Amino acid sequence: MRSDVSVTSGVFEANRARGAVRFDVRARDGITRRGVLHESGSLRVRFPSPEGEGLSGVFVNTAGGVAGGDRFDIDIAAGRGSRLTLTTAAAEKVYRAPGAAAQLGIVLRVDAEAHLAWLPQETILFDRARVHRRFDIALDENASLLLCEIVVFGRTAMGERMEHGEFVDRWRLSRGGRLVFAETVRLDGNIGAKLGRSAVAKGGAAIGTALIVPGDEALVERIREASESFSGEVGISAWNGFAMARFCAQDAARLRADMMAVLARTGAALPRLWLN
């Protein structure tokens, strides 16, 4: 006979969430409109009323979060001259994973003279969460991109902290068919102890990245002018035709405030959900 543990494990594996969203947007007479949309599983995207000439999309995970063994895939194509802003309805929660890690795959393609803003709300990792995330971004030489991601290691406002688990974050950015940025971040094992090290996060529980294309030293200097208002640590530099800001703070609220201050210097319009 199979043990109760084996039966429970089998039921758990059979009930993993799957979700995928794939769509494109196109500019017609200067107005961005959605093209073909494909949705499957528990992942959805909704489009509120148009704001100006661009289009806004909001992702909704009807599974209520991400657990071990789940898989979610997003594939977005912004056609020539289009303008698209994407966010999430709420912070995404990644729960404890007793088995396989959750898999998150994001593919973003942006054609000439198009602009894509990827501005999800925070990703919150619970203790012993395991997640592998991958970004594959392909930009035309004349496309623009604003991509912001915030990762929180435990809900500090509720006295929680991620002590153990696994977080693997792989980013690949190409521009004009040339790879201009490649990075893989891996935190595993005793994550709480590692975040406590001065060279890692100095005890911080929230990290973030803002990727701005195109970006140059003039943009870097504009952002640095706001440095006295930052409550956490913020570093920014520019190379290969883009700028990148790195954030580290004691909690999500402080990091979010710093991120918004940086975005204000770029002239970006924040999604309404960020302001609620």
C-alpha positions in Angstrom: 0.0 0.0 0.0 1.1 3.5 -0.7 1.9 5.6 2.5 -0.2 8.5 3.5 2.8 10.8 2.7 3.0 9.4 -0.9 -0.7 9.9 -1.4 -0.6 13.4 -0.1 2.4 14.2 -2.3 0.6 12.9 -5.4 -2.5 14.9 -4.7 -0.4 18.0 -4.1 1.5 17.6 -7.4 -1.8 17.0 -9.3 -3.3 20.2 -8.1 -0.5 22.6 -9.1 -1.7 25.8 -10.8 -0.9 26.6 -14.4 -1.5 29.9 -16.1 -0.5 31.6 -19.3 -1.3 34.9 -21.0 -0.1 35.8 -24.5 -1.2 38.9 -26.5 0.0 41.6 -28.8 -0.8 45.3 -29.1 -0.8 47.4 -32.3 -0.9 51.2 -33.0 -3.7 52.2 -35.4 -4.0 55.9 -36.2 -1.9 56.7 -33.2 -4.1 54.7 -30.8 -2.9 51.5 -29.2 -5.3 48.6 -29.5 -5.1 45.0 -28.3 -4.5 42.3 -30.9 -5.0 38.6 -30.4 -5.3 37.5 -26.7 -4.8 34.0 -25.4 -5.5 33.1 -21.7 -5.3 29.7 -20.0 -5.4 28.4 -16.5 -5.6 30.8 -13.6 -3.8 33.8 -15.1 -5.9 36.6 -16.6 -5.3 40.1 -18.0 -7.9 42.9 -18.0 -7.8 46.2 -19.8 -9.3 49.2 -18.0 -10.5 52.3 -19.9 -7.9 53.6 -22.2 -5.7 56.4 -20.8 -4.8 58.8 -23.6 -3.3 57.1 -26.7 -1.8 54.2 -24.8 -3.2 51.0 -23.4 -3.1 49.6 -19.8 -3.3 46.0 -18.8 -3.7 44.5 -15.3 -2.8 40.9 -14.6 -4.9 38.8 -12.2 -3.9 35.5 -10.7 -7.2 33.8 -9.7 -5.2 31.0 -7.9 -4.6 33.5 -5.1 -0.9 33.3 -5.2 2.0 31.0 -6.3 2.9 27.7 -4.7 5.6 25.1 -5.2 5.3 23.4 -8.6 3.1 26.1 -10.1 3.9 27.5 -13.5 2.9 30.8 -15.0 4.0 32.2 -18.4 3.5 35.6 -20.0 4.3 36.5 -23.6 3.8 40.1 -24.7 4.5 41.7 -28.1 4.3 45.5 -28.5 4.0 46.4 -32.2 5.5 49.4 -33.9 4.6 52.7 -32.4 2.4 51.2 -29.7 2.4 52.2 -26.0 1.6 49.7 -23.3 1.7 49.8 -19.5 1.3 46.6 -17.5 0.8 46.1 -13.8 -0.8 43.6 -11.3 -4.0 43.9 -9.4 -2.2 43.2 -6.1 1.1 42.1 -4.7 2.0 38.5 -5.8 2.5 36.1 -2.9 4.8 33.1 -3.3 4.1 30.5 -0.6 6.1 27.8 1.0 7.1 25.0 -1.4 7.7 21.5 0.1 8.7 20.1 -3.3 9.5 21.6 -6.7 10.0 25.3 -7.2 7.4 27.5 -8.9 8.4 28.6 -12.4 7.6 32.1 -13.7 8.5 32.9 -17.4 8.1 36.4 -18.9 8.8 37.2 -22.6 8.6 40.8 -23.7 9.1 41.9 -27.3 9.0 45.6 -28.3 9.2 46.8 -31.9 10.5 50.1 -33.3 9.1 53.3 -31.8 7.0 51.3 -29.3 7.1 51.8 -25.5 6.5 49.1 -22.9 6.2 49.8 -19.1 6.3 46.7 -16.9 5.3 47.9 -13.5 3.9 45.0 -11.4 3.3 45.4 -7.6 5.6 43.6 -5.2 6.4 39.9 -5.2 6.3 38.7 -1.6 8.2 35.5 -0.7 7.1 33.6 2.3 9.4 31.6 4.4 10.6 28.4 2.6 9.2 29.6 -0.7 11.0 28.4 -3.8 10.7 30.2 -7.1 12.6 30.4 -10.4 11.8 33.4 -12.6 13.1 34.2 -16.0 12.9 37.4 -18.1 13.6 37.3 -21.8 13.4 40.8 -23.3 13.9 41.7 -27.0 13.9 45.4 -28.0 14.2 47.0 -31.4 17.1 49.6 -31.4 14.5 52.4 -31.5 12.1 50.9 -28.8 11.9 52.1 -25.2 11.3 50.1 -22.0 10.7 50.8 -18.3 10.8 47.7 -16.2 10.5 47.7 -12.4 10.5 44.8 -10.1 10.3 44.7 -6.3 11.0 41.5 -4.3 10.1 41.3 -0.6 11.5 38.6 1.7 8.7 38.2 4.1 5.9 40.5 5.3 7.9 42.6 7.8 4.8 44.6 8.8 3.3 41.4 10.2 6.5 40.4 11.9 7.3 37.7 9.2 10.6 37.1 7.5 11.9 34.7 4.9 14.6 32.7 6.6 15.1 29.8 4.2 14.1 29.0 0.6 15.2 29.6 -2.9 15.0 32.6 -5.3 16.5 32.4 -8.7 16.0 35.4 -11.0 17.4 35.2 -14.6 17.3 38.3 -16.8 18.4 38.6 -20.5 18.0 41.8 -22.5 18.8 42.2 -26.2 18.6 45.4 -28.2 18.7 45.5 -31.9 19.4 41.8 -31.9 22.5 42.2 -29.6 22.7 41.0 -26.0 23.3 44.0 -23.8 22.5 42.7 -20.4 22.6 39.3 -18.7 22.3 38.5 -15.1 21.2 35.6 -12.8 20.6 36.2 -9.1 20.5 33.2 -6.9 19.7 33.2 -3.2 19.1 29.9 -1.5 19.6 28.0 1.8 19.7 30.3 4.8 18.5 33.4 2.9 17.8 35.4 6.2 21.5 35.1 7.2 22.7 36.1 3.7 20.5 39.2 3.6 22.0 40.2 7.0 25.5 40.5 5.5 26.7 44.0 4.8 27.7 43.2 1.3 24.3 41.7 0.4 21.4 43.6 2.0 22.7 44.7 5.4 19.6 43.3 7.0 17.2 44.7 4.5 14.1 42.7 3.5 13.2 44.3 0.2 15.2 44.6 -3.0 14.3 46.2 -6.4 15.5 46.9 -9.9 14.4 49.6 -12.4 15.6 49.0 -15.9 15.3 52.1 -18.2 15.9 51.9 -22.0 17.2 54.2 -23.4 19.2 55.6 -20.5 22.3 57.7 -20.3 24.4 59.6 -17.8 22.1 62.7 -18.0 19.3 60.5 -16.7 21.6 59.1 -14.0 22.4 62.6 -12.8 18.7 63.6 -12.6 18.0 60.6 -10.4 21.0 61.2 -8.2 19.7 64.7 -7.5 16.9 63.1 -5.5 19.3 61.0 -3.4 18.7 63.0 -0.2 15.0 61.9 -0.2 15.8 58.1 -0.3 15.1 56.2 2.9 16.9 53.1 1.7 20.0 52.4 -0.5 19.8 53.3 -4.2 22.5 53.0 -6.8 22.2 53.9 -10.4 24.5 53.6 -13.5 24.2 53.6 -17.3 26.0 51.5 -19.9 25.2 49.9 -23.3 22.5 52.5 -23.9 20.4 51.8 -20.8 20.2 52.8 -17.2 19.6 50.6 -14.2 18.7 51.6 -10.6 19.2 49.1 -7.7 17.2 49.4 -4.5 17.6 47.9 -1.0 15.4 48.8 2.0 14.3 47.6 5.4 10.8 47.0 4.2 8.6 47.2 1.1 7.0 50.5 1.9 10.3 52.3 2.0 11.6 50.7 -1.1 8.3 51.5 -3.0 8.6 55.1 -2.0 12.2 55.2 -3.3 11.1 53.5 -6.5 8.4 56.1 -7.0 10.8 58.9 -6.5 13.1 57.5 -9.1 10.3 56.9 -11.6 9.2 60.5 -11.1 12.6 61.6 -12.4 12.1 59.6 -15.5 8.8 61.2 -16.3 7.0 57.9 -16.1 3.2 57.8 -15.4 2.5 55.3 -12.7 -0.5 53.0 -12.9 -3.5 54.0 -10.8 -3.1 50.9 -8.7 0.2 52.0 -7.5 -1.3 55.2 -6.1 -4.2 53.6 -4.1 
